[in-house]
Amino acid sequence: MTKYARIEFRSHETQTRFPNEDDDWDRGDIHVNWTIPDVFRLTKERDYYSEPVSFEPQKGETYYMVYAIWSTGDSFGSYSQSDCESFGLYQTRKEAEDRVKELSAPREENKYRHPWDGYFESLDKIDIKEVIYAGEKENV
């Protein structure tokens, strides 16, 4: 049975520019700050906040989650750092660094299409977060 590491990202939005009252199309600008917890738990249910785990995590051990933050918007407003997504949980920093390298490759050299590859989207960062397995198991 496949298990999933569940790491819930939290976001806080701040209005950085209010819409122009004389322009019905203007939505203003928003900036999002992301908080990523230092711990994770296992679940057997797959959802937006979970990543498949191909190894058996050990309680109290440190693992490495690769994540990306990107922005979007359009002609009517911007949404800075609007999205955050995990791209895998790894047992070693080296594995995580290899994944970051793969995700960071220029679009024409990369075999994957990323969420930040759109016309209005732009990558803000790809990073590694150290997370600890808390030993809690939910529905496993």
C-alpha positions in Angstrom: 0.0 0.0 0.0 1.3 3.4 -0.9 1.8 5.9 1.9 1.9 9.7 1.6 3.8 12.3 3.5 1.4 15.1 4.4 2.9 18.6 4.8 0.3 21.3 5.0 1.5 24.7 3.6 -0.1 27.8 5.1 -0.6 31.0 3.2 -1.3 34.6 4.2 -2.3 37.2 1.6 -1.6 40.9 1.7 -3.1 43.5 -0.6 0.0 45.4 -2.0 -1.9 47.6 -4.4 -5.6 48.4 -4.3 -7.6 48.4 -7.6 -7.9 51.7 -9.4 -11.4 53.0 -8.7 -11.6 54.5 -12.2 -10.8 51.2 -13.9 -13.5 48.4 -13.7 -11.0 45.8 -14.9 -8.2 46.5 -12.4 -8.0 43.9 -9.6 -5.0 45.4 -7.7 -2.1 43.3 -6.6 -1.7 40.6 -3.9 1.4 39.1 -2.3 1.3 35.7 -0.6 3.6 34.6 2.3 4.0 30.9 2.7 4.7 28.9 5.9 5.9 25.3 5.6 5.8 23.2 8.8 9.0 21.5 10.0 7.2 18.2 10.6 5.1 15.7 8.6 2.9 12.7 9.2 1.9 9.8 7.0 -1.5 9.1 5.5 -2.9 6.6 3.0 -5.1 9.3 1.4 -3.6 11.3 -1.5 -4.5 15.0 -1.6 -3.0 18.4 -2.6 -0.7 18.5 0.5 0.7 15.0 0.2 3.6 13.3 -1.6 4.1 9.6 -2.2 6.8 8.1 0.0 8.7 5.0 -1.3 10.6 4.5 2.0 9.7 3.9 5.6 10.3 7.1 7.6 11.8 6.8 11.0 10.4 8.9 13.9 12.5 11.9 14.7 14.6 11.6 11.5 15.2 14.5 9.1 14.1 14.3 5.4 14.2 16.8 2.6 11.2 18.2 0.8 11.6 20.0 -2.5 9.1 22.8 -3.2 8.6 25.6 -5.6 6.9 29.0 -5.3 5.7 31.0 -8.3 3.7 34.0 -9.2 0.9 34.6 -11.6 -1.3 37.5 -12.8 -2.6 39.0 -15.9 -3.1 42.4 -17.5 -5.5 43.4 -14.6 -3.4 42.6 -11.6 -0.6 40.5 -10.1 -0.6 37.7 -7.6 3.0 37.6 -6.2 4.1 34.2 -4.9 0.6 32.9 -5.5 1.3 29.2 -5.5 3.5 26.8 -3.6 3.8 23.1 -4.4 5.8 20.2 -3.2 7.9 18.2 -5.7 8.9 15.2 -3.6 10.2 14.1 -0.2 13.7 12.6 -0.2 15.9 10.7 2.3 19.1 12.5 1.5 20.0 16.1 0.7 21.8 14.9 -2.4 18.6 13.4 -3.8 16.7 16.6 -3.1 19.5 18.7 -4.7 19.4 16.6 -7.8 15.6 17.2 -8.0 16.1 20.9 -7.6 18.6 20.8 -10.5 16.2 18.9 -12.7 13.3 21.4 -12.0 15.6 24.4 -12.5 16.7 23.3 -16.0 15.6 25.7 -18.8 12.2 25.0 -20.3 13.6 23.7 -23.6 16.0 21.3 -21.8 13.4 20.0 -19.3 11.2 17.0 -20.0 8.4 18.3 -17.7 6.0 21.1 -18.1 5.9 23.1 -14.9 3.0 25.1 -13.4 5.2 28.3 -13.7 5.7 27.8 -17.5 2.6 29.8 -18.4 2.5 33.2 -20.2 1.8 35.2 -17.0 3.5 32.8 -14.5 7.0 33.2 -13.3 9.1 31.1 -10.9 10.1 32.8 -7.7 12.2 30.0 -6.1 12.8 26.3 -5.9 14.1 25.3 -2.5 14.7 22.4 0.0 13.0 22.3 3.3 14.2 20.0 6.1 11.3 18.2 7.7 11.1 15.7 10.5 8.9 12.7 10.7 6.8 13.2 13.8 5.8 9.6 14.1 2.1 10.4 13.9 0.2 8.2 11.5 -3.2 9.2 10.2 -5.2 6.4 8.5 -2.2 4.2 7.9 
